[in-house]
């Protein structure tokens, strides 16, 4: 109850309404009752069918979800239901069966499990949408703060669990490796590239140079290295697979994705393919086999954190269950109005597409609009396999972080089990325990070495981590320079020379800074000291400015007091005149008669103001209608813009993968052209050898003829030479025919391969050009919609301003009318 009360209090703080909170509890209760309902097979073996084991639990779940038991049974167990939520739409098979899983006894349980997973996913996305709606702001800000809190590396073996890490642990570790690669590039690679680009010489130590710094790129390539061809093309034959393996290796996630769609795929075949790709000696430092069943070891954190993985059940965990998609249909078509409204609004907000799809906006699109060949290539993306969802989601997160000014916070574990929630706090250590039981020093060293903190600190110490543009530095710190001839904002011909001259007049050690081609580099703490000096000098100028401002305000106040004194004297003089004439009889008569003369004129003015008020009310109603209509159009256009933005992101991913495929095919074509050139050179060498043999044969023939002419009497020796000659001629003709036939076969094979590659390359270029045209069209449509939205917002702001002005006029008119009515009543009462 304590945790439940905390959740309820958190909902109250976030501003979640009671109806939305009630819907969340209803769906969670429905998930609980569905899990209790279970599934059994009823009937004979020939006419058996699946049904709920406990119908009363299924009825409670249907009542909570706003549907019927028959509808739930049709979606979960019917052969024609579940895919799209209509009885006429056939539902695909739950998953591709393998030869080792011929039994269908778990088919109904799998369907029920898929529905429960879908319901829980939708309620999770709904809670995320409510949180985002609470913390989001409609005001446009110049900057924002993005916090990415990852689970960190998961190694169950270090906590005493010998079962091995599961697929979820692999996903967490893959995300951590990608974040570590981003840290490596941001803190180590990017500063050194900036130094080289700006021509800054930094004295690196031996373990700080580029060769001494390791990179997580090798392990990341082992996990997510993509393929230039589709899975179906690569699995055509075993010979094609073995030939392409030497040319390109695919990552673990892609191999696992292929095994999920291939008939006969299992955890054992997945491991066999993994070690056939990465079982050589070059990859043993990253991947090696484990003695257990279906187990392997990956060397995370640059080899400092080896993790034992157990691949049992990975294929089942990564296969898509089509019944999961029917969960959103059940919730959106619920008879409970509050349930339907909440999930329709949450789904329309795009939270589900952002959180669970491979790319932002991919979940909301019904199909991938592209050419048929491209669609075949990216069947895994359309299938939304878990493996590819993990990769593309991490890609989007890393790309988002790459565009920010990223700052890293490393969390170090003092003990192996420090992150376990079921253990007691390490702070409650008894006094008689040693220091080694509190902090594991070897563990700390391995974490610091694996996360490259020492390398980053060393480079930060010997390098120049702070940098600023030359123009910005000259504009900001020219106040510290003693040269009064140059103005801070004045343009100069040579910016670098001007900064160097300015630094000579500032009291800064030359070893603490370097002047690059376009930026100024400082060692740690130097720029902060310059900022402090600038603030100190700027404070004196501000004090002088404040003194001048106070003097100016004091003079203005003195002038105001003089005017007030003159006004007071004028008022006193007029009051004295009025005191002298107020007892005059003619003045009393004028005061009584003057209001009576203005009664008729006041009534005419009141009537005119009343007519003007009616006109203004009519205008206000018309403007209110126009504002509502514009607001409706604005909402519709914003929804359309979000859909187009999602489609644009999808097409961008498609074009990127197509470009990778073209690059691979281009490299293949170059390789075949090199092989053709080598074979052509070999053929030329053989022809030269043949010609040389023919010349030797002619020389031998001439020598034999001379011998026969000289020794005509030796008939027997001449017959021997003649036989040798005929034998050599036959061997030469046979060799020539054999070489010619081999040359023709090789040339025909190479021509066929060249034509095939040229055709593939032409098709790929056409597909890429088509995708570029589609992307250009979407960009133009997005720009057009942005312009329309901007115009509508301006029009809406103008209408709002007009409404505010009319409301002010109306309030002013009402107050004037009320004053006139009060005056009229007073005058009538006086008469």
Helices and strands as residue ranges (DSSP letters): H 2-14, H 18-37, E 39-42, E 49-52, H 55-65, H 69-77, H 107-135, G 156-159, H 167-184, I 185-189, H 190-198, G 206-208, H 217-224, H 231-234, H 238-247, H 252-261, H 267-278, G 281-283, E 287-289, E 295-300, E 305-310, H 314-318, G 322-325, H 326-332, H 337-348, H 351-356, H 372-377, H 379-383, H 386-402, G 435-437, H 441-450, H 453-462, E 466-469, H 470-477, G 478-480, H 495-505, G 510-512, E 513-515, E 519-522, H 526-581, H 585-597, H 599-710, H 715-830
